Amino acid sequence: MEQGTRGELVSRLAEAIRSVTTAHPLRIAIDGPPAAGKTTLADELAVVLRAQERDVVRASIDDFLVPRGQRYRRGQYSAEGCYFDAHDHAALCRVLLDPLGPGGDRRFRHTVYDTDTDTPAAPPATTAPADAVLLFDGVFLLRPELIDRWDLRIFVSVPFEQTVDRALDRGTALAGSTADTADTAEIERSWRNRYIPSQKLYFATARPTDHADIIVYNDQLHRPTWEVRPHSAA
């Protein structure tokens, strides 16, 4: 276990990434519960890696959502719906992870979903350099359907109760002066009825932290703790 500043954490992760050698683009999962800080960490890493002249592909599990009607077919607050119905894992493998993996042609698409229109998207394919790094953040990334597609697995750990507080703070910040009690109640209901129970289902069935190469304990944003597993590629 190591503890340090935010900059020290990002530098250590960049060092771990440099230590992993593959014959294809390096595919990195940044997993963890909602509001754990996965996207922020991935963006911070991208800045450092690009400064080191690495080509970085950034993508998120939210780029591989299925249309809203399918996501919520079990109900708006269904934990099972969140875990089983929200994302198109087959498309994620087909258009991004497999093309960047062993034997792939490196021609990838970073999304299959248009958030604004709630419809499928099919942007033109891009060819990644052989030494590119894919930084992919999202929930449920170390589940059985995806576990073997990653070359390095990072899990961002935060107590579930703290994710509720962060979600409420984020919702208030986004809404600004228009935030009201109904907005707050909706965020809390979604977290307690859908997102946290779906994470508990994930932990019970997939045991994601058992498969992580690096665990970042992100409850203290400016003073995180991290663990690099002895058996990991890093």
C-alpha positions as CSV (number, residue, x, y, z in Angstrom):
1,M,0.0,0.0,0.0
2,E,1.2,3.4,-0.9
3,Q,-0.2,6.9,-0.2
4,G,0.7,10.2,-1.7
5,T,-0.6,13.3,-3.5
6,R,-2.8,13.2,-6.5
7,G,0.2,13.9,-8.7
8,E,2.2,11.1,-7.2
9,L,-0.7,8.7,-7.8
10,V,-1.0,9.6,-11.5
11,S,2.8,9.4,-11.9
12,R,2.8,5.9,-10.4
13,L,0.0,4.8,-12.6
14,A,1.8,6.2,-15.7
15,E,5.0,4.3,-14.6
16,A,2.9,1.1,-14.3
17,I,1.5,1.6,-17.8
18,R,5.0,2.1,-19.2
19,S,6.1,-1.2,-17.7
20,V,3.5,-3.2,-19.6
21,T,4.6,-4.3,-23.0
22,T,2.2,-5.7,-25.7
23,A,2.4,-6.2,-29.4
24,H,-0.8,-4.3,-29.8
25,P,-2.3,-1.1,-28.3
26,L,-2.5,-1.3,-24.5
27,R,-6.1,-1.7,-23.3
28,I,-6.6,-0.3,-19.8
29,A,-9.8,-0.7,-17.8
30,I,-10.5,2.0,-15.1
31,D,-13.4,0.4,-13.2
32,G,-15.3,1.3,-10.0
33,P,-18.7,2.4,-8.7
34,P,-20.5,5.5,-10.0
35,A,-19.0,8.8,-8.7
36,A,-15.8,7.1,-7.6
37,G,-13.7,9.4,-9.8
38,K,-12.9,7.0,-12.7
39,T,-13.4,9.6,-15.5
40,T,-11.3,12.2,-13.7
41,L,-8.5,9.7,-13.1
42,A,-8.6,8.6,-16.8
43,D,-8.5,12.2,-18.0
44,E,-5.6,13.0,-15.6
45,L,-3.7,9.9,-16.9
46,A,-4.3,10.9,-20.5
47,V,-2.7,14.3,-19.9
48,V,0.4,12.7,-18.5
49,L,0.7,10.0,-21.1
50,R,0.2,12.5,-24.0
51,A,2.9,14.7,-22.5
52,Q,5.2,11.6,-22.7
53,E,4.3,11.4,-26.4
54,R,2.0,8.4,-26.1
55,D,-1.0,8.2,-28.4
56,V,-4.1,7.9,-26.1
57,V,-7.6,6.7,-27.0
58,R,-10.2,7.8,-24.5
59,A,-13.5,6.1,-24.3
60,S,-16.1,5.3,-21.7
61,I,-18.8,2.7,-21.0
62,D,-21.3,5.5,-21.5
63,D,-20.3,5.5,-25.1
64,F,-21.7,1.9,-25.3
65,L,-25.1,2.4,-23.7
66,V,-28.1,0.8,-25.3
67,P,-31.2,3.0,-26.0
68,R,-33.2,4.1,-23.0
69,G,-36.2,1.9,-23.6
70,Q,-33.9,-1.2,-23.4
71,R,-31.9,0.1,-20.4
72,Y,-35.0,0.6,-18.3
73,R,-37.2,-2.3,-19.5
74,R,-37.1,-3.8,-16.0
75,G,-37.9,-0.4,-14.5
76,Q,-36.2,2.8,-13.7
77,Y,-34.8,1.7,-10.4
78,S,-34.0,-1.9,-11.2
79,A,-30.5,-3.0,-10.1
80,E,-30.7,-6.1,-12.3
81,G,-31.6,-3.8,-15.2
82,C,-28.6,-1.6,-14.5
83,Y,-26.2,-4.6,-14.4
84,F,-27.6,-6.7,-17.2
85,D,-29.4,-4.4,-19.6
86,A,-27.6,-1.0,-19.8
87,H,-24.6,-1.7,-22.0
88,D,-23.8,-3.3,-25.3
89,H,-20.7,-5.4,-24.4
90,A,-20.8,-7.3,-27.6
91,A,-20.4,-4.1,-29.6
92,L,-17.7,-2.9,-27.2
93,C,-15.7,-6.0,-28.0
94,R,-16.5,-5.9,-31.7
95,V,-15.7,-2.3,-32.5
96,L,-13.1,-1.3,-29.9
97,L,-11.5,-4.0,-27.6
98,D,-10.9,-6.7,-30.2
99,P,-9.6,-4.5,-33.0
100,L,-7.0,-3.1,-30.5
101,G,-6.2,-6.6,-29.1
102,P,-4.0,-9.5,-30.3
103,G,-4.5,-10.1,-34.0
104,G,-6.7,-7.0,-34.4
105,D,-6.4,-4.6,-37.3
106,R,-6.3,-1.6,-34.9
107,R,-9.3,0.0,-36.8
108,F,-11.7,1.0,-34.0
109,R,-14.7,3.1,-33.2
110,H,-14.9,4.7,-29.7
111,T,-18.7,4.8,-29.5
112,V,-21.9,3.1,-30.7
113,Y,-24.4,5.4,-28.9
114,D,-25.5,9.0,-29.3
115,T,-26.5,10.4,-26.0
116,D,-28.2,13.5,-27.4
117,T,-30.6,11.5,-29.6
118,D,-30.7,8.2,-27.6
119,T,-30.0,6.4,-30.8
120,P,-27.2,4.1,-32.1
121,A,-24.2,5.9,-33.6
122,A,-21.6,4.7,-36.2
123,P,-18.8,7.2,-36.5
124,P,-16.0,6.5,-39.0
125,A,-13.4,4.0,-37.9
126,T,-9.9,5.3,-36.8
127,T,-6.7,3.4,-37.0
128,A,-4.7,3.4,-33.7
129,P,-0.9,3.2,-33.7
130,A,0.5,-0.1,-32.4
131,D,1.9,1.6,-29.3
132,A,-1.3,3.5,-28.4
133,V,-3.0,3.4,-25.0
134,L,-6.7,2.9,-24.6
135,L,-7.9,4.5,-21.3
136,F,-11.4,3.2,-20.8
137,D,-13.5,4.1,-17.8
138,G,-16.8,2.8,-16.6
139,V,-18.8,0.5,-14.4
140,F,-18.8,-3.3,-14.5
141,L,-15.6,-3.6,-16.6
142,L,-14.2,-6.6,-14.9
143,R,-17.2,-8.8,-15.4
144,P,-16.8,-12.2,-17.1
145,E,-17.7,-10.9,-20.6
146,L,-14.9,-8.4,-20.6
147,I,-12.3,-9.6,-18.1
148,D,-9.9,-11.1,-20.7
149,R,-10.0,-8.1,-23.0
150,W,-7.9,-5.8,-20.7
151,D,-4.1,-5.7,-20.5
152,L,-4.1,-3.7,-17.3
153,R,-7.0,-3.4,-14.8
154,I,-7.4,-0.5,-12.4
155,F,-10.2,-0.4,-9.8
156,V,-11.1,2.9,-8.2
157,S,-12.6,2.1,-4.8
158,V,-14.8,4.4,-2.8
159,P,-17.3,3.5,0.0
160,F,-20.8,3.3,-1.5
161,E,-22.2,5.8,1.0
162,Q,-19.6,8.3,-0.1
163,T,-20.6,7.9,-3.7
164,V,-24.1,9.1,-2.8
165,D,-22.7,12.3,-1.2
166,R,-20.6,12.9,-4.3
167,A,-23.5,12.3,-6.6
168,L,-25.6,14.8,-4.7
169,D,-22.8,17.4,-4.7
170,R,-22.3,16.8,-8.5
171,G,-26.1,17.1,-9.2
172,T,-26.3,20.4,-7.2
173,A,-23.2,21.8,-9.0
174,L,-24.7,21.0,-12.4
175,A,-28.2,22.3,-11.6
176,G,-26.8,25.4,-9.9
177,S,-29.5,27.8,-8.6
178,T,-32.2,25.7,-10.2
179,A,-31.6,22.7,-8.0
180,D,-34.5,21.7,-5.7
181,T,-35.5,19.1,-3.3
182,A,-37.1,16.9,-6.0
183,D,-33.8,16.8,-7.9
184,T,-31.9,15.7,-4.8
185,A,-34.5,13.1,-3.9
186,E,-34.3,11.6,-7.4
187,I,-30.5,11.4,-7.3
188,E,-30.6,9.7,-3.9
189,R,-33.4,7.3,-4.9
190,S,-31.5,6.3,-8.1
191,W,-28.3,5.6,-6.1
192,R,-29.9,3.7,-3.3
193,N,-32.4,1.7,-5.4
194,R,-30.4,1.1,-8.7
195,Y,-26.7,2.0,-8.7
196,I,-25.6,0.8,-5.3
197,P,-27.6,-2.5,-5.4
198,S,-26.2,-3.1,-8.9
199,Q,-22.7,-2.7,-7.6
200,K,-23.4,-5.1,-4.8
201,L,-24.7,-7.6,-7.4
202,Y,-21.5,-7.0,-9.4
203,F,-19.3,-7.6,-6.4
204,A,-21.2,-10.8,-5.4
205,T,-21.0,-12.3,-8.9
206,A,-17.8,-11.0,-10.5
207,R,-15.6,-10.1,-7.5
208,P,-13.9,-7.3,-9.4
209,T,-11.3,-6.3,-6.8
210,D,-10.0,-9.9,-7.0
211,H,-9.1,-9.3,-10.7
212,A,-7.7,-5.8,-10.4
213,D,-4.0,-5.2,-11.0
214,I,-4.1,-1.9,-9.2
215,I,-6.6,-0.7,-6.6
216,V,-6.9,3.1,-6.0
217,Y,-8.6,4.0,-2.7
218,N,-10.1,7.3,-3.8
219,D,-12.1,8.3,-0.7
220,Q,-9.5,11.1,-0.1
221,L,-9.3,12.8,-3.5
222,H,-6.2,14.8,-2.7
223,R,-4.4,12.1,-0.6
224,P,-5.3,8.8,-2.3
225,T,-3.9,5.4,-1.3
226,W,-3.1,2.7,-3.9
227,E,-2.1,-0.9,-4.1
228,V,-0.2,-2.6,-6.9
229,R,-0.8,-6.3,-6.7
230,P,2.3,-8.5,-6.7
231,H,0.9,-10.8,-9.4
232,S,0.0,-8.0,-11.7
233,A,1.6,-7.2,-15.1
234,A,2.5,-3.8,-13.6
